[in-house]
């Protein structure tokens, strides 16, 4: 996996000429209101579900993300995501049903690809409606 290197890392946002609010360009994909890259949220959450506490600590050090943040991401998948109108409409696409207790890793496995990266890209495309702000 590609590391982000030493920070600080910046997020590009642009001012709207109509409403003067700041908006992210469509090419910058975050997962809804989470401020980390969607790929990191997906992978860290998927990894956390099967890690020992020692490995989870290594993950937080590697990503430079507090353990509480990864736990919040995991809780989001298990609670908010599975209760969202998006998921309630989209889950019918998956047969057999996706194991809710194993999202996002179980969901990631459902997307075919030649490698993990292509599966992740397919999953992120599937999740892209979550990134749209109303």
N, CA, C and O atoms as a GROMACS GRO file, in nm:
protein
  536
    1UNK      N    1   0.084  -0.117   0.000
    1UNK     CA    2   0.000   0.000   0.000
    1UNK      C    3   0.088   0.124   0.000
    1UNK      O    4   0.196   0.124   0.060
    2UNK      N    5   0.044   0.228  -0.066
    2UNK     CA    6   0.121   0.349  -0.078
    2UNK      C    7   0.102   0.434   0.046
    2UNK      O    8  -0.010   0.462   0.087
    3UNK      N    9   0.214   0.475   0.106
    3UNK     CA   10   0.207   0.561   0.222
    3UNK      C   11   0.189   0.706   0.181
    3UNK      O   12   0.225   0.744   0.070
    4UNK      N   13   0.135   0.785   0.268
    4UNK     CA   14   0.115   0.925   0.239
    4UNK      C   15   0.237   1.009   0.274
    4UNK      O   16   0.242   1.128   0.243
    5UNK      N   17   0.335   0.947   0.339
    5UNK     CA   18   0.454   1.021   0.375
    5UNK      C   19   0.427   1.118   0.490
    5UNK      O   20   0.319   1.117   0.550
    6UNK      N   21   0.527   1.200   0.518
    6UNK     CA   22   0.513   1.295   0.627
    6UNK      C   23   0.416   1.405   0.589
    6UNK      O   24   0.412   1.450   0.474
    7UNK      N   25   0.337   1.446   0.686
    7UNK     CA   26   0.240   1.553   0.665
    7UNK      C   27   0.307   1.688   0.668
    7UNK      O   28   0.430   1.691   0.673
    8UNK      N   29   0.239   1.796   0.666
    8UNK     CA   30   0.094   1.798   0.661
    8UNK      C   31   0.040   1.765   0.522
    8UNK      O   32   0.107   1.790   0.421
    9UNK      N   33  -0.079   1.710   0.518
    9UNK     CA   34  -0.146   1.679   0.393
    9UNK      C   35  -0.261   1.777   0.378
    9UNK      O   36  -0.330   1.810   0.474
   10UNK      N   37  -0.280   1.823   0.257
   10UNK     CA   38  -0.381   1.925   0.233
   10UNK      C   39  -0.495   1.872   0.151
   10UNK      O   40  -0.479   1.778   0.072
   11UNK      N   41  -0.609   1.931   0.169
   11UNK     CA   42  -0.731   1.895   0.098
   11UNK      C   43  -0.769   2.014   0.012
   11UNK      O   44  -0.783   2.126   0.062
   12UNK      N   45  -0.785   1.992  -0.116
   12UNK     CA   46  -0.823   2.097  -0.208
   12UNK      C   47  -0.973   2.122  -0.198
   12UNK      O   48  -1.053   2.030  -0.210
   13UNK      N   49  -1.011   2.247  -0.177
   13UNK     CA   50  -1.151   2.284  -0.185
   13UNK      C   51  -1.159   2.418  -0.257
   13UNK      O   52  -1.065   2.497  -0.255
   14UNK      N   53  -1.272   2.441  -0.319
   14UNK     CA   54  -1.289   2.560  -0.401
   14UNK      C   55  -1.410   2.639  -0.354
   14UNK      O   56  -1.506   2.582  -0.303
   15UNK      N   57  -1.404   2.770  -0.372
   15UNK     CA   58  -1.519   2.854  -0.336
   15UNK      C   59  -1.617   2.857  -0.452
   15UNK      O   60  -1.579   2.878  -0.567
   16UNK      N   61  -1.743   2.837  -0.420
   16UNK     CA   62  -1.849   2.841  -0.520
   16UNK      C   63  -1.878   2.986  -0.557
   16UNK      O   64  -1.888   3.072  -0.469
   17UNK      N   65  -1.892   3.014  -0.686
   17UNK     CA   66  -1.919   3.151  -0.730
   17UNK      C   67  -2.062   3.192  -0.700
   17UNK      O   68  -2.093   3.312  -0.697
   18UNK      N   69  -2.152   3.095  -0.678
   18UNK     CA   70  -2.292   3.127  -0.651
   18UNK      C   71  -2.321   3.141  -0.503
   18UNK      O   72  -2.381   3.240  -0.460
   19UNK      N   73  -2.279   3.042  -0.424
   19UNK     CA   74  -2.316   3.045  -0.282
   19UNK      C   75  -2.200   3.085  -0.190
   19UNK      O   76  -2.221   3.106  -0.071
   20UNK      N   77  -2.079   3.097  -0.245
   20UNK     CA   78  -1.958   3.135  -0.174
   20UNK      C   79  -1.917   3.036  -0.065
   20UNK      O   80  -1.833   3.068   0.019
   21UNK      N   81  -1.976   2.915  -0.066
   21UNK     CA   82  -1.934   2.810   0.026
   21UNK      C   83  -1.818   2.735  -0.036
   21UNK      O   84  -1.797   2.741  -0.158
   22UNK      N   85  -1.742   2.665   0.047
   22UNK     CA   86  -1.630   2.587  -0.003
   22UNK      C   87  -1.679   2.446  -0.037
   22UNK      O   88  -1.756   2.387   0.038
   23UNK      N   89  -1.635   2.395  -0.150
   23UNK     CA   90  -1.675   2.262  -0.197
   23UNK      C   91  -1.552   2.187  -0.245
   23UNK      O   92  -1.457   2.245  -0.297
   24UNK      N   93  -1.557   2.055  -0.227
   24UNK     CA   94  -1.450   1.969  -0.280
   24UNK      C   95  -1.481   1.935  -0.425
   24UNK      O   96  -1.596   1.910  -0.460
   25UNK      N   97  -1.379   1.934  -0.508
   25UNK     CA   98  -1.404   1.892  -0.646
   25UNK      C   99  -1.445   1.745  -0.649
   25UNK      O  100  -1.413   1.669  -0.558
   26UNK      N  101  -1.516   1.706  -0.753
   26UNK     CA  102  -1.566   1.568  -0.764
   26UNK      C  103  -1.453   1.466  -0.760
   26UNK      O  104  -1.475   1.352  -0.721
   27UNK      N  105  -1.334   1.506  -0.800
   27UNK     CA  106  -1.221   1.412  -0.803
   27UNK      C  107  -1.168   1.380  -0.663
   27UNK      O  108  -1.093   1.284  -0.646
   28UNK      N  109  -1.205   1.459  -0.565
   28UNK     CA  110  -1.162   1.435  -0.428
   28UNK      C  111  -1.274   1.360  -0.357
   28UNK      O  112  -1.377   1.419  -0.325
   29UNK      N  113  -1.254   1.234  -0.332
   29UNK     CA  114  -1.360   1.152  -0.276
   29UNK      C  115  -1.335   1.122  -0.130
   29UNK      O  116  -1.237   1.057  -0.093
   30UNK      N  117  -1.424   1.170  -0.049
   30UNK     CA  118  -1.427   1.134   0.091
   30UNK      C  119  -1.553   1.054   0.111
   30UNK      O  120  -1.637   1.048   0.021
   31UNK      N  121  -1.569   0.995   0.223
   31UNK     CA  122  -1.687   0.913   0.247
   31UNK      C  123  -1.784   0.994   0.332
   31UNK      O  124  -1.779   0.991   0.455
   32UNK      N  125  -1.871   1.065   0.264
   32UNK     CA  126  -1.967   1.148   0.335
   32UNK      C  127  -1.896   1.255   0.416
   32UNK      O  128  -1.812   1.328   0.363
   33UNK      N  129  -1.930   1.263   0.544
   33UNK     CA  130  -1.875   1.368   0.629
   33UNK      C  131  -1.740   1.330   0.691
   33UNK      O  132  -1.678   1.413   0.756
   34UNK      N  133  -1.694   1.207   0.672
   34UNK     CA  134  -1.565   1.168   0.723
   34UNK      C  135  -1.457   1.245   0.647
   34UNK      O  136  -1.465   1.259   0.525
   35UNK      N  137  -1.356   1.295   0.717
   35UNK     CA  138  -1.259   1.384   0.655
   35UNK      C  139  -1.133   1.312   0.608
   35UNK      O  140  -1.039   1.376   0.563
   36UNK      N  141  -1.131   1.182   0.617
   36UNK     CA  142  -1.020   1.106   0.566
   36UNK      C  143  -1.058   1.049   0.429
   36UNK      O  144  -1.176   1.035   0.399
   37UNK      N  145  -0.961   1.018   0.348
   37UNK     CA  146  -0.989   0.959   0.218
   37UNK      C  147  -1.074   0.835   0.234
   37UNK      O  148  -1.051   0.754   0.325
   38UNK      N  149  -1.170   0.819   0.149
   38UNK     CA  150  -1.264   0.706   0.158
   38UNK      C  151  -1.190   0.573   0.157
   38UNK      O  152  -1.229   0.480   0.229
   39UNK      N  153  -1.086   0.562   0.078
   39UNK     CA  154  -1.012   0.436   0.072
   39UNK      C  155  -0.954   0.400   0.208
   39UNK      O  156  -0.955   0.283   0.247
   40UNK      N  157  -0.905   0.499   0.280
   40UNK     CA  158  -0.849   0.474   0.414
   40UNK      C  159  -0.960   0.430   0.509
   40UNK      O  160  -0.941   0.338   0.588
   41UNK      N  161  -1.075   0.497   0.503
   41UNK     CA  162  -1.187   0.460   0.590
   41UNK      C  163  -1.230   0.316   0.564
   41UNK      O  164  -1.252   0.240   0.658
   42UNK      N  165  -1.241   0.278   0.438
   42UNK     CA  166  -1.283   0.143   0.402
   42UNK      C  167  -1.180   0.041   0.449
   42UNK      O  168  -1.214  -0.055   0.519
   43UNK      N  169  -1.055   0.060   0.410
   43UNK     CA  170  -0.953  -0.039   0.442
   43UNK      C  171  -0.924  -0.049   0.592
   43UNK      O  172  -0.912  -0.160   0.645
   44UNK      N  173  -0.914   0.063   0.658
   44UNK     CA  174  -0.887   0.059   0.802
   44UNK      C  175  -1.002  -0.007   0.877
   44UNK      O  176  -0.980  -0.084   0.970
   45UNK      N  177  -1.124   0.024   0.837
   45UNK     CA  178  -1.240  -0.038   0.901
   45UNK      C  179  -1.245  -0.188   0.875
   45UNK      O  180  -1.276  -0.267   0.964
   46UNK      N  181  -1.214  -0.226   0.753
   46UNK     CA  182  -1.214  -0.368   0.717
   46UNK      C  183  -1.105  -0.442   0.794
   46UNK      O  184  -1.128  -0.551   0.846
   47UNK      N  185  -0.989  -0.382   0.802
   47UNK     CA  186  -0.880  -0.445   0.874
   47UNK      C  187  -0.908  -0.455   1.023
   47UNK      O  188  -0.876  -0.555   1.087
   48UNK      N  189  -0.969  -0.352   1.079
   48UNK     CA  190  -0.991  -0.348   1.224
   48UNK      C  191  -1.080  -0.462   1.271
   48UNK      O  192  -1.066  -0.509   1.384
   49UNK      N  193  -1.171  -0.506   1.188
   49UNK     CA  194  -1.265  -0.610   1.233
   49UNK      C  195  -1.197  -0.741   1.267
   49UNK      O  196  -1.252  -0.820   1.342
   50UNK      N  197  -1.078  -0.765   1.214
   50UNK     CA  198  -1.013  -0.892   1.242
   50UNK      C  199  -0.879  -0.881   1.310
   50UNK      O  200  -0.802  -0.977   1.310
   51UNK      N  201  -0.848  -0.767   1.368
   51UNK     CA  202  -0.716  -0.747   1.426
   51UNK      C  203  -0.715  -0.769   1.578
   51UNK      O  204  -0.813  -0.746   1.648
   52UNK      N  205  -0.600  -0.815   1.623
   52UNK     CA  206  -0.576  -0.818   1.767
   52UNK      C  207  -0.553  -0.674   1.812
   52UNK      O  208  -0.532  -0.586   1.729
   53UNK      N  209  -0.556  -0.650   1.941
   53UNK     CA  210  -0.532  -0.515   1.991
   53UNK      C  211  -0.393  -0.465   1.954
   53UNK      O  212  -0.375  -0.347   1.924
   54UNK      N  213  -0.294  -0.555   1.956
   54UNK     CA  214  -0.158  -0.517   1.920
   54UNK      C  215  -0.150  -0.475   1.775
   54UNK      O  216  -0.086  -0.374   1.743
   55UNK      N  217  -0.213  -0.550   1.686
   55UNK     CA  218  -0.214  -0.516   1.543
   55UNK      C  219  -0.293  -0.388   1.518
   55UNK      O  220  -0.256  -0.308   1.431
   56UNK      N  221  -0.400  -0.369   1.593
   56UNK     CA  222  -0.479  -0.246   1.578
   56UNK      C  223  -0.395  -0.124   1.616
   56UNK      O  224  -0.405  -0.019   1.552
   57UNK      N  225  -0.313  -0.139   1.718
   57UNK     CA  226  -0.224  -0.030   1.758
   57UNK      C  227  -0.124   0.000   1.646
   57UNK      O  228  -0.094   0.116   1.619
   58UNK      N  229  -0.072  -0.105   1.583
   58UNK     CA  230   0.020  -0.085   1.471
   58UNK      C  231  -0.050  -0.013   1.356
   58UNK      O  232   0.010   0.073   1.291
   59UNK      N  233  -0.176  -0.048   1.331
   59UNK     CA  234  -0.252   0.018   1.224
   59UNK      C  235  -0.268   0.166   1.253
   59UNK      O  236  -0.251   0.249   1.163
   60UNK      N  237  -0.299   0.201   1.377
   60UNK     CA  238  -0.316   0.343   1.411
   60UNK      C  239  -0.185   0.420   1.396
   60UNK      O  240  -0.185   0.535   1.354
   61UNK      N  241  -0.074   0.357   1.430
   61UNK     CA  242   0.056   0.422   1.412
   61UNK      C  243   0.090   0.437   1.265
   61UNK      O  244   0.142   0.541   1.223
   62UNK      N  245   0.063   0.335   1.188
   62UNK     CA  246   0.094   0.338   1.045
   62UNK      C  247   0.014   0.445   0.973
   62UNK      O  248   0.068   0.517   0.889
   63UNK      N  249  -0.114   0.456   1.006
   63UNK     CA  250  -0.201   0.554   0.939
   63UNK      C  251  -0.196   0.692   1.004
   63UNK      O  252  -0.244   0.790   0.947
   64UNK      N  253  -0.136   0.698   1.124
   64UNK     CA  254  -0.134   0.822   1.201
   64UNK      C  255  -0.276   0.871   1.229
   64UNK      O  256  -0.308   0.990   1.215
   65UNK      N  257  -0.360   0.777   1.267
   65UNK     CA  258  -0.500   0.804   1.299
   65UNK      C  259  -0.525   0.749   1.438
   65UNK      O  260  -0.488   0.635   1.466
   66UNK      N  261  -0.587   0.826   1.527
   66UNK     CA  262  -0.615   0.775   1.662
   66UNK      C  263  -0.703   0.650   1.658
   66UNK      O  264  -0.788   0.635   1.571
   67UNK      N  265  -0.681   0.562   1.754
   67UNK     CA  266  -0.760   0.439   1.763
   67UNK      C  267  -0.909   0.470   1.774
   67UNK      O  268  -0.992   0.398   1.718
   68UNK      N  269  -0.943   0.576   1.845
   68UNK     CA  270  -1.083   0.614   1.860
   68UNK      C  271  -1.146   0.650   1.725
   68UNK      O  272  -1.264   0.625   1.703
   69UNK      N  273  -1.068   0.707   1.636
   69UNK     CA  274  -1.118   0.742   1.503
   69UNK      C  275  -1.150   0.616   1.424
   69UNK      O  276  -1.256   0.609   1.360
   70UNK      N  277  -1.063   0.519   1.428
   70UNK     CA  278  -1.088   0.394   1.356
   70UNK      C  279  -1.210   0.324   1.416
   70UNK      O  280  -1.290   0.265   1.343
   71UNK      N  281  -1.224   0.328   1.548
   71UNK     CA  282  -1.342   0.269   1.612
   71UNK      C  283  -1.470   0.342   1.570
   71UNK      O  284  -1.574   0.279   1.552
   72UNK      N  285  -1.463   0.475   1.555
   72UNK     CA  286  -1.579   0.551   1.507
   72UNK      C  287  -1.614   0.511   1.365
   72UNK      O  288  -1.732   0.497   1.332
   73UNK      N  289  -1.513   0.493   1.280
   73UNK     CA  290  -1.538   0.448   1.144
   73UNK      C  291  -1.607   0.313   1.145
   73UNK      O  292  -1.705   0.291   1.074
   74UNK      N  293  -1.556   0.223   1.226
   74UNK     CA  294  -1.613   0.088   1.236
   74UNK      C  295  -1.758   0.096   1.284
   74UNK      O  296  -1.846   0.027   1.231
   75UNK      N  297  -1.783   0.180   1.384
   75UNK     CA  298  -1.920   0.197   1.434
   75UNK      C  299  -2.010   0.257   1.325
   75UNK      O  300  -2.127   0.221   1.314
   76UNK      N  301  -1.956   0.348   1.245
   76UNK     CA  302  -2.034   0.406   1.136
   76UNK      C  303  -2.079   0.298   1.039
   76UNK      O  304  -2.195   0.296   0.997
   77UNK      N  305  -1.989   0.208   1.003
   77UNK     CA  306  -2.024   0.098   0.912
   77UNK      C  307  -2.133   0.010   0.972
   77UNK      O  308  -2.229  -0.026   0.904
   78UNK      N  309  -2.117  -0.024   1.099
   78UNK     CA  310  -2.208  -0.119   1.164
   78UNK      C  311  -2.341  -0.058   1.205
   78UNK      O  312  -2.438  -0.131   1.225
   79UNK      N  313  -2.348   0.073   1.217
   79UNK     CA  314  -2.472   0.137   1.261
   79UNK      C  315  -2.529   0.228   1.153
   79UNK      O  316  -2.631   0.197   1.092
   80UNK      N  317  -2.464   0.341   1.130
   80UNK     CA  318  -2.518   0.441   1.037
   80UNK      C  319  -2.529   0.391   0.894
   80UNK      O  320  -2.631   0.411   0.829
   81UNK      N  321  -2.424   0.326   0.845
   81UNK     CA  322  -2.425   0.279   0.706
   81UNK      C  323  -2.537   0.178   0.684
   81UNK      O  324  -2.615   0.190   0.589
   82UNK      N  325  -2.546   0.077   0.770
   82UNK     CA  326  -2.646  -0.028   0.748
   82UNK      C  327  -2.789   0.022   0.768
   82UNK      O  328  -2.883  -0.043   0.723
   83UNK      N  329  -2.806   0.134   0.836
   83UNK     CA  330  -2.939   0.193   0.854
   83UNK      C  331  -2.970   0.302   0.751
   83UNK      O  332  -3.081   0.354   0.748
   84UNK      N  333  -2.874   0.334   0.666
   84UNK     CA  334  -2.893   0.443   0.569
   84UNK      C  335  -2.991   0.402   0.460
   84UNK      O  336  -3.004   0.284   0.427
   85UNK      N  337  -3.058   0.500   0.404
   85UNK     CA  338  -3.150   0.474   0.293
   85UNK      C  339  -3.073   0.422   0.172
   85UNK      O  340  -3.124   0.341   0.095
   86UNK      N  341  -2.949   0.469   0.156
   86UNK     CA  342  -2.865   0.420   0.046
   86UNK      C  343  -2.848   0.268   0.056
   86UNK      O  344  -2.872   0.196  -0.041
   87UNK      N  345  -2.807   0.219   0.173
   87UNK     CA  346  -2.782   0.077   0.189
   87UNK      C  347  -2.911  -0.004   0.182
   87UNK      O  348  -2.913  -0.114   0.126
   88UNK      N  349  -3.018   0.048   0.238
   88UNK     CA  350  -3.145  -0.024   0.234
   88UNK      C  351  -3.192  -0.046   0.091
   88UNK      O  352  -3.254  -0.148   0.060
   89UNK      N  353  -3.162   0.048   0.003
   89UNK     CA  354  -3.199   0.033  -0.138
   89UNK      C  355  -3.097  -0.053  -0.213
   89UNK      O  356  -3.134  -0.130  -0.302
   90UNK      N  357  -2.970  -0.039  -0.179
   90UNK     CA  358  -2.864  -0.105  -0.254
   90UNK      C  359  -2.838  -0.250  -0.215
   90UNK      O  360  -2.787  -0.328  -0.296
   91UNK      N  361  -2.872  -0.288  -0.095
   91UNK     CA  362  -2.837  -0.422  -0.046
   91UNK      C  363  -2.904  -0.534  -0.126
   91UNK      O  364  -2.855  -0.647  -0.126
   92UNK      N  365  -3.013  -0.505  -0.194
   92UNK     CA  366  -3.081  -0.607  -0.273
   92UNK      C  367  -2.997  -0.653  -0.393
   92UNK      O  368  -3.027  -0.757  -0.453
   93UNK      N  369  -2.894  -0.578  -0.428
   93UNK     CA  370  -2.806  -0.614  -0.538
   93UNK      C  371  -2.715  -0.731  -0.504
   93UNK      O  372  -2.652  -0.789  -0.593
   94UNK      N  373  -2.707  -0.766  -0.379
   94UNK     CA  374  -2.611  -0.866  -0.334
   94UNK      C  375  -2.682  -0.994  -0.288
   94UNK      O  376  -2.759  -0.993  -0.192
   95UNK      N  377  -2.655  -1.102  -0.360
   95UNK     CA  378  -2.706  -1.232  -0.322
   95UNK      C  379  -2.592  -1.331  -0.325
   95UNK      O  380  -2.522  -1.338  -0.426
   96UNK      N  381  -2.569  -1.406  -0.222
   96UNK     CA  382  -2.640  -1.403  -0.094
   96UNK      C  383  -2.616  -1.268  -0.024
   96UNK      O  384  -2.528  -1.192  -0.062
   97UNK      N  385  -2.697  -1.243   0.077
   97UNK     CA  386  -2.691  -1.116   0.147
   97UNK      C  387  -2.554  -1.092   0.209
   97UNK      O  388  -2.484  -1.186   0.248
   98UNK      N  389  -2.517  -0.965   0.218
   98UNK     CA  390  -2.391  -0.925   0.280
   98UNK      C  391  -2.407  -0.938   0.431
   98UNK      O  392  -2.507  -0.894   0.488
   99UNK      N  393  -2.308  -0.997   0.496
   99UNK     CA  394  -2.310  -1.010   0.642
   99UNK      C  395  -2.286  -0.872   0.703
   99UNK      O  396  -2.176  -0.817   0.695
  100UNK      N  397  -2.388  -0.818   0.764
  100UNK     CA  398  -2.382  -0.682   0.819
  100UNK      C  399  -2.272  -0.669   0.924
  100UNK      O  400  -2.209  -0.564   0.934
  101UNK      N  401  -2.250  -0.772   1.001
  101UNK     CA  402  -2.148  -0.766   1.107
  101UNK      C  403  -2.006  -0.763   1.051
  101UNK      O  404  -1.911  -0.739   1.126
  102UNK      N  405  -1.991  -0.787   0.922
  102UNK     CA  406  -1.858  -0.791   0.861
  102UNK      C  407  -1.835  -0.682   0.757
  102UNK      O  408  -1.739  -0.690   0.680
  103UNK      N  409  -1.922  -0.579   0.754
  103UNK     CA  410  -1.896  -0.470   0.661
  103UNK      C  411  -1.782  -0.384   0.715
  103UNK      O  412  -1.773  -0.370   0.837
  104UNK      N  413  -1.698  -0.329   0.635
  104UNK     CA  414  -1.699  -0.325   0.491
  104UNK      C  415  -1.622  -0.440   0.424
  104UNK      O  416  -1.627  -0.454   0.302
  105UNK      N  417  -1.551  -0.523   0.503
  105UNK     CA  418  -1.469  -0.627   0.441
  105UNK      C  419  -1.553  -0.724   0.358
  105UNK      O  420  -1.514  -0.762   0.248
  106UNK      N  421  -1.669  -0.765   0.410
  106UNK     CA  422  -1.757  -0.856   0.336
  106UNK      C  423  -1.809  -0.790   0.209
  106UNK      O  424  -1.823  -0.856   0.106
  107UNK      N  425  -1.836  -0.662   0.216
  107UNK     CA  426  -1.883  -0.588   0.100
  107UNK      C  427  -1.771  -0.575  -0.004
  107UNK      O  428  -1.795  -0.589  -0.124
  108UNK      N  429  -1.651  -0.549   0.042
  108UNK     CA  430  -1.535  -0.537  -0.047
  108UNK      C  431  -1.512  -0.667  -0.125
  108UNK      O  432  -1.477  -0.663  -0.243
  109UNK      N  433  -1.532  -0.780  -0.059
  109UNK     CA  434  -1.514  -0.910  -0.125
  109UNK      C  435  -1.612  -0.934  -0.238
  109UNK      O  436  -1.585  -1.012  -0.328
  110UNK      N  437  -1.727  -0.866  -0.234
  110UNK     CA  438  -1.830  -0.886  -0.337
  110UNK      C  439  -1.795  -0.822  -0.471
  110UNK      O  440  -1.854  -0.856  -0.573
  111UNK      N  441  -1.702  -0.729  -0.470
  111UNK     CA  442  -1.663  -0.662  -0.594
  111UNK      C  443  -1.547  -0.736  -0.657
  111UNK      O  444  -1.441  -0.755  -0.596
  112UNK      N  445  -1.568  -0.776  -0.779
  112UNK     CA  446  -1.465  -0.852  -0.850
  112UNK      C  447  -1.360  -0.759  -0.906
  112UNK      O  448  -1.387  -0.645  -0.943
  113UNK      N  449  -1.240  -0.811  -0.910
  113UNK     CA  450  -1.128  -0.737  -0.965
  113UNK      C  451  -1.006  -0.824  -0.966
  113UNK      O  452  -1.001  -0.928  -0.900
  114UNK      N  453  -0.908  -0.782  -1.041
  114UNK     CA  454  -0.786  -0.863  -1.053
  114UNK      C  455  -0.701  -0.855  -0.927
  114UNK      O  456  -0.615  -0.940  -0.903
  115UNK      N  457  -0.726  -0.751  -0.844
  115UNK     CA  458  -0.650  -0.735  -0.720
  115UNK      C  459  -0.731  -0.650  -0.623
  115UNK      O  460  -0.840  -0.604  -0.655
  116UNK      N  461  -0.677  -0.631  -0.504
  116UNK     CA  462  -0.747  -0.554  -0.401
  116UNK      C  463  -0.772  -0.411  -0.446
  116UNK      O  464  -0.878  -0.355  -0.416
  117UNK      N  465  -0.679  -0.352  -0.516
  117UNK     CA  466  -0.696  -0.214  -0.562
  117UNK      C  467  -0.817  -0.200  -0.654
  117UNK      O  468  -0.896  -0.107  -0.639
  118UNK      N  469  -0.831  -0.290  -0.750
  118UNK     CA  470  -0.946  -0.281  -0.841
  118UNK      C  471  -1.077  -0.309  -0.768
  118UNK      O  472  -1.180  -0.251  -0.803
  119UNK      N  473  -1.075  -0.397  -0.669
  119UNK     CA  474  -1.195  -0.420  -0.587
  119UNK      C  475  -1.230  -0.295  -0.508
  119UNK      O  476  -1.347  -0.258  -0.498
  120UNK      N  477  -1.128  -0.230  -0.451
  120UNK     CA  478  -1.150  -0.109  -0.373
  120UNK      C  479  -1.208   0.002  -0.460
  120UNK      O  480  -1.300   0.073  -0.418
  121UNK      N  481  -1.155   0.018  -0.579
  121UNK     CA  482  -1.206   0.121  -0.671
  121UNK      C  483  -1.353   0.093  -0.704
  121UNK      O  484  -1.434   0.185  -0.707
  122UNK      N  485  -1.386  -0.032  -0.730
  122UNK     CA  486  -1.525  -0.068  -0.761
  122UNK      C  487  -1.616  -0.039  -0.642
  122UNK      O  488  -1.727   0.013  -0.660
  123UNK      N  489  -1.571  -0.071  -0.520
  123UNK     CA  490  -1.650  -0.043  -0.401
  123UNK      C  491  -1.669   0.108  -0.383
  123UNK      O  492  -1.779   0.153  -0.350
  124UNK      N  493  -1.564   0.185  -0.403
  124UNK     CA  494  -1.574   0.330  -0.388
  124UNK      C  495  -1.669   0.391  -0.491
  124UNK      O  496  -1.741   0.486  -0.460
  125UNK      N  497  -1.670   0.336  -0.610
  125UNK     CA  498  -1.767   0.383  -0.710
  125UNK      C  499  -1.909   0.352  -0.665
  125UNK      O  500  -2.000   0.434  -0.680
  126UNK      N  501  -1.927   0.234  -0.611
  126UNK     CA  502  -2.057   0.194  -0.560
  126UNK      C  503  -2.102   0.288  -0.447
  126UNK      O  504  -2.220   0.324  -0.439
  127UNK      N  505  -2.009   0.327  -0.362
  127UNK     CA  506  -2.040   0.413  -0.247
  127UNK      C  507  -2.045   0.561  -0.282
  127UNK      O  508  -2.081   0.642  -0.196
  128UNK      N  509  -2.013   0.599  -0.403
  128UNK     CA  510  -2.003   0.741  -0.438
  128UNK      C  511  -2.130   0.822  -0.411
  128UNK      O  512  -2.117   0.941  -0.382
  129UNK      N  513  -2.251   0.767  -0.417
  129UNK     CA  514  -2.368   0.849  -0.381
  129UNK      C  515  -2.363   0.900  -0.236
  129UNK      O  516  -2.426   1.001  -0.204
  130UNK      N  517  -2.290   0.833  -0.149
  130UNK     CA  518  -2.278   0.878  -0.011
  130UNK      C  519  -2.200   1.009  -0.001
  130UNK      O  520  -2.213   1.082   0.097
  131UNK      N  521  -2.121   1.038  -0.101
  131UNK     CA  522  -2.037   1.157  -0.102
  131UNK      C  523  -2.114   1.281  -0.145
  131UNK      O  524  -2.064   1.392  -0.127
  132UNK      N  525  -2.231   1.266  -0.200
  132UNK     CA  526  -2.307   1.380  -0.249
  132UNK      C  527  -2.372   1.452  -0.134
  132UNK      O  528  -2.437   1.391  -0.049
  133UNK      N  529  -2.354   1.580  -0.132
  133UNK     CA  530  -2.413   1.661  -0.026
  133UNK      C  531  -2.544   1.718  -0.076
  133UNK      O  532  -2.555   1.759  -0.192
  134UNK      N  533  -2.642   1.721   0.010
  134UNK     CA  534  -2.773   1.776  -0.026
  134UNK      C  535  -2.780   1.924   0.000
  134UNK      O  536  -2.883   1.986  -0.024
   0.00000   0.00000   0.00000
